[in-house]
Amino acid sequence: GIPSIEMDQHLSGKVTFVGTSSMEIRMHCTDDSGHEWMEAYFTFVATNPVTKRPEQIAPLLPETYKEHKEFEAGRIRAEMKKLARTKQKEGFHVEPQIEQQA
């Protein structure tokens, strides 16, 4: 549902997947009652401040079963995004169903 503007909102997140130079972060927002009303995934790419080229980052080492499942889902999303970019470069139209697949 729609969050109440009468309640404080709390935004938190965590890294769910790390590639060679990019990381996926899952963010979610909850209200004071604990109701989670928004979830979003963001991809950040580490770049060299001088060259602006992608820079290698440290790997993420999942420890728990849940972290392993989140990491695998993030890996699948990253692969699907890469495939979509490749298809677009080749002139194909790609439907934005990445989240539904992972």
C-alpha positions as CSV (number, residue, x, y, z in Angstrom):
1,G,0.0,0.0,0.0
2,I,0.8,3.7,0.0
3,P,3.0,4.7,3.0
4,S,1.6,7.1,5.5
5,I,3.3,10.5,5.6
6,E,2.4,10.5,9.3
7,M,5.0,7.8,10.0
8,D,8.8,8.0,9.8
9,Q,10.3,5.9,7.0
10,H,13.5,3.9,7.3
11,L,15.7,3.2,4.4
12,S,18.3,0.4,4.6
13,G,20.3,-1.8,2.3
14,K,23.0,-4.3,1.8
15,V,25.3,-5.5,-0.9
16,T,23.9,-8.7,-2.5
17,F,26.2,-9.3,-5.4
18,V,29.7,-8.3,-6.5
19,G,31.2,-8.8,-9.9
20,T,34.6,-7.7,-11.2
21,S,34.0,-4.0,-11.0
22,S,30.3,-3.6,-10.1
23,M,28.1,-4.3,-7.1
24,E,24.4,-4.8,-6.6
25,I,22.8,-3.2,-3.6
26,R,19.3,-4.2,-2.4
27,M,17.5,-1.2,-0.7
28,H,14.2,-1.4,1.1
29,C,12.0,1.1,2.9
30,T,9.9,0.3,5.9
31,D,7.6,2.5,8.0
32,D,7.5,2.8,11.8
33,S,5.2,-0.3,12.0
34,G,7.8,-2.4,10.2
35,H,5.7,-2.6,7.0
36,E,8.2,-2.9,4.0
37,W,6.6,-1.0,1.2
38,M,9.5,-0.5,-1.3
39,E,12.3,-2.6,-2.6
40,A,14.9,-1.6,-5.2
41,Y,18.1,-3.0,-6.6
42,F,20.9,-0.6,-7.6
43,T,24.0,-1.4,-9.5
44,F,27.1,0.6,-8.8
45,V,30.3,0.5,-10.9
46,A,33.7,1.2,-9.3
47,T,35.6,3.6,-11.5
48,N,39.1,4.9,-11.5
49,P,38.9,8.6,-10.5
50,V,41.5,9.7,-13.1
51,T,40.7,7.5,-16.1
52,K,37.0,7.0,-15.3
53,R,37.4,3.3,-16.4
54,P,36.0,0.4,-14.4
55,E,38.2,-0.6,-11.5
56,Q,38.4,-4.1,-10.0
57,I,36.8,-4.4,-6.5
58,A,37.1,-6.9,-3.7
59,P,34.8,-9.9,-3.9
60,L,31.8,-10.6,-1.8
61,L,32.0,-13.8,0.2
62,P,28.5,-14.9,1.2
63,E,28.4,-16.9,4.4
64,T,24.8,-17.9,5.2
65,Y,22.4,-19.8,3.1
66,K,20.3,-16.6,2.6
67,E,23.4,-14.7,1.5
68,H,24.3,-17.4,-1.0
69,K,20.7,-17.4,-2.5
70,E,20.8,-13.5,-2.7
71,F,24.2,-13.7,-4.4
72,E,23.1,-16.2,-6.9
73,A,20.0,-14.2,-7.7
74,G,22.2,-11.1,-8.2
75,R,24.5,-13.1,-10.4
76,I,21.6,-14.1,-12.6
77,R,20.3,-10.5,-12.8
78,A,23.8,-9.3,-13.8
79,E,24.0,-11.9,-16.5
80,M,20.6,-11.0,-17.8
81,K,21.4,-7.3,-17.9
82,K,24.6,-8.1,-19.8
83,L,22.7,-10.2,-22.3
84,A,20.1,-7.4,-22.7
85,R,22.8,-4.9,-23.4
86,T,24.4,-7.2,-26.0
87,K,21.0,-7.8,-27.7
88,Q,20.3,-4.0,-27.8
89,K,23.7,-3.4,-29.5
90,E,22.7,-6.0,-32.1
91,G,19.5,-4.1,-32.8
92,F,17.1,-6.4,-30.9
93,H,14.3,-5.1,-28.7
94,V,14.5,-6.6,-25.2
95,E,11.6,-6.7,-22.8
96,P,12.5,-5.4,-19.2
97,Q,11.7,-8.6,-17.3
98,I,15.0,-9.0,-15.5
99,E,13.6,-8.8,-12.0
100,Q,10.8,-11.4,-12.8
101,Q,13.4,-13.9,-14.0
102,A,15.8,-13.7,-11.0
